Amino acid sequence: MEKICSIINKEQAWGPSVERSISSRVPNIHPRLVFRVLKQEIDPKMACGLFYWASKRPKFVHNQFTYCALIEVLAKDKDFDHIWKLINEMYECNIELSCVPFTTLINGYANIGLFHDAKNAFDAISRFKIEPNLYAYNALLNAYVMSCKISEALESFYSMCNAGFTPDVVTYTTLINGLCRAGECEKAFEVLDDMRKNGCEPNKLTYTSFIQGLILVNKGSDAITMLGTMLKNGCFPDTVTYNSLLEWCSRIGKFDKVMELLEQMDSIQCKPNALTYGIVINGLFEARRFELALSMVKKMIGNQCNPNTQIYNALNTWLCMEATSEEGIEFMDWVVEKCQDLSGFSYVILMENMLKSQRADLVHTTFMRMLAKGYRPDKSICTALINWLCRQGRTDEVLKLLEILSETQKESNIASVY
């Protein structure tokens, strides 16, 4: 398998040279090998090239597994016409057909919101003389939910039950997720009761769907209660669960609860991600809780999680509008030092924002620090700073600055600010 993948990954397109390379290095090609290569998520065109080349090899016969593996590749590429062609080919060649290729097709349609096509694919199962299974029903249910067709989702759910299938955790969670997204939390609770009566325990996604749904209908306090129920039942939340709650708490200014949730995450070893910190830090900045926001930035960096552009912009705004000169510049220097690959950071952009905010005092401090670090100043910033110093009557500093600039121009090894 590794030999074939290595050859395929080196080529831009399928052709005779690829076929010769594979033939020479892997003379005995067989369906199990083709199946394993197709499951490696290779380029769709290369996958088709391998599939059809293999079919021409002496004594090689494709089976249901190689067909289904190629169908998976094509579904990700949204090549649905080709999938239908393969399904018909399997039927005509008497290759065992199951619900698997249809389920893949339904999920493919669901991912791009084509619920009508998903329903047609589901109906086709019976036309090919196959009995739909639970996975096919779940896929159709998901297609309706992803398209926000809740009445159709409920109809599909009841149809599945009437056909004798027992819903599993995926079925219930998918339906609950759809109901919660539609704001029908009361109906979702009824489904949850039915779920428990049938001995099916909610999982992490089930509870998270409820929490997000409750927040959506402005029942954040009930969402917090649901989190407690989740933990009580031994189901541990993940960052997606906590991020939803942290966003709600930050939005309404419940920062004591925010800190409590962060401590809870730590106690169950649920590591905050960049989105977690972004939600909290931006909320704190908006609420003008600057000291707490800055401490959270320090904690974020201490946990090897670099600030994203949104956090950097919040820091930039704080620096330009709120911070004292030394405090702000020292903190930004520390951030840049700790996160040398901080996306979007530029002294020029930083000072331009300071000038727009009429914080030339900050520009002067930053400018001197920049020179001390060996960066070449930007001409527009130099001009703006000199004009400001002149208006302040600080001519001695202007002369000193011009002298420094003259010296830096002579040094060829000074790094550019860009």
C-alpha positions in Angstrom: 0.0 0.0 0.0 2.8 2.4 0.9 4.5 1.9 -2.4 1.3 2.7 -4.4 0.5 5.8 -2.2 4.1 7.0 -2.6 3.8 6.8 -6.4 0.4 8.5 -6.5 1.4 11.3 -4.2 4.3 12.3 -6.4 2.2 12.6 -9.6 -0.1 15.4 -10.6 -2.4 13.3 -12.8 -3.0 9.6 -13.6 -1.3 8.4 -16.8 0.9 5.7 -18.4 3.9 6.6 -16.3 1.9 6.1 -13.1 0.6 2.7 -14.3 4.1 1.6 -15.3 5.6 2.6 -11.9 2.9 0.7 -10.0 3.1 -2.3 -12.3 6.9 -2.6 -11.8 6.8 -2.1 -8.0 3.6 -3.9 -7.2 3.1 -6.6 -9.8 0.4 -8.5 -7.9 -2.5 -6.1 -7.5 -5.6 -7.4 -5.7 -8.9 -5.9 -4.4 -7.9 -5.7 -0.8 -4.9 -3.6 -1.7 -6.9 -1.3 -3.9 -9.5 -0.9 -1.1 -6.7 0.0 1.4 -5.2 2.6 -1.0 -8.6 4.2 -1.7 -9.3 4.5 2.0 -6.2 6.8 2.3 -8.2 9.8 1.1 -6.1 10.2 -2.1 -7.0 12.8 -4.8 -10.4 11.8 -6.4 -9.0 11.8 -10.0 -6.1 9.6 -8.9 -8.5 7.3 -7.0 -10.6 6.9 -10.2 -7.4 6.3 -12.2 -6.4 3.5 -9.9 -9.9 2.0 -9.8 -10.3 1.8 -13.5 -6.7 0.8 -14.2 -7.0 -2.1 -11.8 -10.2 -3.3 -13.5 -8.2 -3.9 -16.7 -5.6 -6.0 -14.9 -5.6 -9.8 -15.7 -7.8 -11.7 -13.3 -8.7 -8.6 -11.3 -12.3 -8.3 -10.2 -13.7 -5.4 -8.2 -15.9 -6.3 -5.2 -18.4 -4.4 -3.0 -15.6 -3.0 -0.8 -13.6 -1.4 -3.6 -16.7 0.1 -5.1 -17.8 1.5 -1.7 -14.3 2.9 -1.1 -14.4 4.8 -4.3 -17.9 6.0 -3.7 -16.7 7.5 -0.3 -14.0 9.4 -2.2 -16.4 10.7 -4.8 -19.0 11.7 -2.1 -16.4 14.0 -0.5 -15.7 15.4 -4.0 -19.5 15.9 -4.5 -19.4 13.8 -7.7 -22.8 12.3 -7.2 -23.5 11.5 -10.9 -20.5 9.3 -10.9 -21.7 7.6 -7.7 -25.0 6.7 -9.3 -23.2 5.3 -12.3 -21.1 3.0 -9.9 -24.2 1.9 -8.0 -26.0 0.9 -11.3 -22.8 -0.8 -12.4 -22.7 -2.9 -9.2 -26.3 -3.9 -9.7 -25.8 -4.8 -13.4 -22.6 -6.8 -12.6 -24.3 -8.7 -9.7 -21.9 -7.2 -7.2 -23.5 -7.4 -3.8 -25.3 -4.2 -3.0 -26.1 -3.1 0.5 -27.2 0.1 2.2 -23.6 1.3 2.5 -23.2 3.2 -0.8 -26.7 4.7 -0.5 -26.0 5.9 3.1 -22.7 7.5 1.8 -24.7 9.2 -0.9 -27.4 10.4 1.5 -24.7 11.9 3.8 -23.0 13.5 0.8 -26.2 15.2 -0.2 -26.9 16.2 3.5 -23.5 17.9 3.8 -24.5 20.4 1.1 -28.2 20.8 2.1 -29.8 18.8 -0.7 -32.4 17.0 1.3 -34.6 16.3 -1.7 -31.8 14.4 -3.3 -31.0 12.7 0.0 -34.6 11.5 0.2 -34.4 10.2 -3.4 -31.3 8.3 -2.6 -33.0 6.8 0.4 -36.0 5.8 -1.7 -33.7 4.2 -4.2 -32.7 1.6 -1.6 -36.0 -0.2 -2.0 -35.9 0.2 -5.8 -32.7 -1.9 -5.8 -34.5 -4.5 -3.8 -32.6 -3.8 -0.5 -34.1 -3.2 2.9 -33.2 0.1 4.5 -31.3 -0.3 7.8 -30.9 1.9 10.8 -27.8 3.7 9.4 -29.7 4.7 6.3 -32.6 6.1 8.4 -30.2 8.0 10.6 -28.5 9.5 7.5 -31.9 10.6 6.1 -32.8 12.1 9.5 -29.5 14.0 9.6 -30.2 15.3 6.1 -33.5 16.8 7.2 -32.0 18.2 10.4 -29.1 19.8 8.5 -31.6 21.5 6.1 -33.7 22.6 9.1 -36.7 20.5 7.9 -37.9 19.5 11.3 -41.4 18.3 10.4 -39.8 16.0 7.8 -37.3 14.9 10.3 -40.0 13.9 12.8 -42.0 12.2 10.0 -38.8 10.2 9.1 -38.3 9.3 12.8 -41.8 8.0 13.2 -41.6 6.1 9.9 -38.4 4.4 11.1 -40.1 3.4 14.4 -43.1 2.1 12.5 -40.8 0.0 10.3 -39.7 -1.9 13.5 -36.3 -0.2 14.1 -35.2 0.8 17.6 -33.7 4.3 17.6 -30.1 4.4 18.9 -28.1 7.3 20.5 -27.3 8.7 17.0 -31.0 8.8 16.1 -32.1 10.5 19.2 -29.2 12.9 19.3 -29.7 13.9 15.7 -33.4 14.6 16.3 -32.7 16.5 19.5 -30.1 18.5 17.8 -32.5 19.5 15.1 -35.3 20.4 17.5 -32.9 22.5 19.7 -31.5 24.3 16.7 -35.1 25.1 15.7 -35.8 26.5 19.2 -38.2 23.7 20.0 -36.6 22.7 23.3 -39.8 21.5 24.9 -40.3 19.0 22.1 -36.6 18.0 22.5 -37.2 17.2 26.2 -40.0 14.9 25.2 -37.7 13.1 22.9 -35.1 12.9 25.7 -37.7 11.3 28.0 -38.5 8.8 25.2 -34.8 8.1 24.8 -34.3 7.3 28.5 -37.5 5.2 28.6 -36.0 3.0 25.8 -32.8 2.5 27.8 -30.7 4.8 25.6 -28.4 7.0 27.5 -27.7 10.6 26.2 -24.1 11.2 25.2 -21.9 14.3 25.1 -23.3 15.5 21.8 -26.9 15.0 23.1 -26.3 17.2 26.1 -24.3 19.8 24.1 -27.2 20.1 21.6 -29.5 20.8 24.5 -27.2 23.4 26.0 -26.8 25.2 22.7 -30.5 25.0 22.1 -31.4 26.4 25.5 -29.0 29.3 25.0 -30.6 29.9 21.6 -34.0 30.5 23.2 -32.6 32.7 25.9 -32.6 30.0 28.6 -29.0 30.2 29.6 -29.7 29.4 33.3 -31.4 26.2 32.2 -28.3 25.4 30.1 -26.1 25.8 33.1 -28.4 23.4 34.9 -28.2 20.9 32.0 -24.4 21.1 32.4 -24.7 20.0 36.0 -27.0 17.1 35.0 -24.5 16.1 32.3 -21.6 15.9 34.9 -23.8 14.2 37.4 -24.6 11.5 34.9 -20.9 10.9 34.3 -20.8 12.5 30.9 -17.9 14.8 30.5 -18.3 18.0 28.4 -15.7 19.0 25.8 -14.5 22.5 24.7 -17.5 22.8 22.3 -19.9 22.5 25.3 -18.0 24.9 27.5 -17.4 27.4 24.7 -21.2 27.7 24.2 -21.7 28.4 27.9 -18.8 30.8 28.2 -20.0 32.8 25.2 -23.4 33.2 26.9 -21.9 34.1 30.2 -19.5 36.6 28.7 -22.3 38.2 26.6 -24.4 39.0 29.7 -21.5 39.9 31.9 -21.5 36.9 34.2 -17.7 36.8 34.6 -17.8 35.2 38.0 -19.6 32.2 36.3 -17.0 32.4 33.5 -14.2 32.0 35.9 -16.1 29.1 37.6 -16.5 27.3 34.3 -12.9 27.7 33.5 -11.9 26.2 36.8 -14.4 23.4 36.2 -12.7 22.7 32.8 -9.4 22.5 34.5 -10.7 20.1 37.1 -11.9 17.6 34.5 -8.8 18.1 32.3 -10.8 19.8 29.5 -8.1 22.0 27.9 -9.3 25.4 26.7 -8.5 26.1 23.0 -7.9 29.4 21.2 -11.6 29.9 20.7 -12.2 29.4 24.4 -9.7 32.1 25.3 -10.9 34.4 22.5 -14.5 34.3 23.8 -13.5 35.1 27.4 -10.8 37.7 26.6 -13.0 39.6 24.1 -15.9 39.6 26.5 -13.6 41.0 29.3 -12.3 43.7 27.0 -15.8 44.7 25.9 -16.8 44.9 29.6 -13.7 47.0 30.3 -12.4 44.4 32.7 -8.9 45.1 31.4 -6.9 43.7 34.4 -8.7 40.4 34.2 -8.5 40.4 30.4 -4.7 40.9 30.5 -4.3 38.2 33.1 -6.3 35.8 30.9 -4.0 36.6 27.9 -1.0 35.7 30.1 -2.7 32.5 31.1 -3.5 31.7 27.5 0.1 32.2 26.4 1.3 30.2 29.4 -0.7 27.3 28.2 1.1 27.4 24.9 -2.0 28.8 23.1 -1.1 31.8 21.0 -3.5 34.7 20.6 -5.4 34.9 17.3 -6.0 38.0 15.3 -9.2 38.8 17.1 -7.4 38.9 20.5 -4.5 40.8 19.0 -7.0 43.4 17.7 -8.6 43.7 21.1 -5.2 44.2 22.7 -4.4 46.8 20.0 -7.6 48.7 20.7 -7.0 48.6 24.5 -3.4 49.8 24.0 -4.5 52.7 21.8 -7.6 53.8 23.8 -7.0 52.8 27.4 -3.5 51.9 28.4 -0.8 54.1 29.9 2.2 54.4 27.7 4.7 52.2 29.6 2.2 49.6 30.8 0.7 49.1 27.3 3.9 48.9 25.3 5.6 46.7 27.9 2.7 44.3 27.8 2.6 44.2 24.0 6.4 43.6 23.9 5.9 40.7 26.3 3.2 39.2 24.1 5.3 39.5 20.9 8.3 38.1 22.7 6.4 35.1 23.9 4.5 34.6 20.6 7.1 35.4 17.9 4.8 34.0 15.2 1.9 36.2 16.3 -0.2 36.5 13.1 -0.8 40.0 11.9 1.6 41.7 14.3 3.5 44.7 12.8 5.0 47.7 14.6 3.8 49.9 11.6 0.2 48.7 11.9 0.4 49.2 15.7 1.7 52.7 15.4 -0.7 53.6 12.7 -3.6 52.7 15.0 -2.1 54.7 17.7 -1.9 57.8 15.5 -5.6 57.3 14.4 -6.5 57.2 18.1 -4.4 60.4 18.7 -2.0 58.5 21.0 1.2 60.0 19.6 2.7 59.5 23.1 2.4 55.8 22.6 3.9 56.1 19.1 7.0 57.8 20.6 7.5 55.1 23.2 7.0 52.3 20.7 9.2 54.1 18.2 12.1 54.3 20.6 11.7 50.6 21.6 11.6 49.7 17.9 14.9 51.4 17.3 16.5 49.7 20.3 15.5 46.4 18.9 17.2 47.2 15.5 14.1 47.7 13.4 14.2 50.2 10.5 11.5 52.9 11.0 8.8 53.5 8.4 9.0 56.9 6.7 5.3 57.8 7.2 5.5 57.0 10.9 8.7 59.0 11.2 7.1 62.0 9.6 4.0 61.8 11.8 6.1 61.5 14.9 8.3 64.4 14.0 5.3 66.6 13.3 3.8 65.7 16.7 7.1 66.5 18.5 7.3 69.8 16.6 3.8 70.8 17.7 4.8 70.0 21.3 7.8 72.3 20.9 10.1 69.4 21.6 12.7 70.5 19.1 15.7 68.9 20.9 14.0 65.5 20.6 13.3 66.1 16.9 17.0 66.8 16.3 18.0 63.8 18.3 15.5 61.6 16.4 16.8 62.9 13.0 20.3 62.0 14.1 19.2 58.5 15.1 17.4 58.1 11.8 20.4 59.2 9.9 22.6 56.7 11.6 20.2 53.8 11.0 20.1 54.6 7.3 23.8 54.0 7.1 23.6 50.6 8.7 22.9 47.9 6.1 22.4 45.1 8.5 19.4 46.5 10.3 16.3 44.3 10.0 13.3 45.8 8.2 10.2 46.5 10.2 8.4 44.5 7.6 
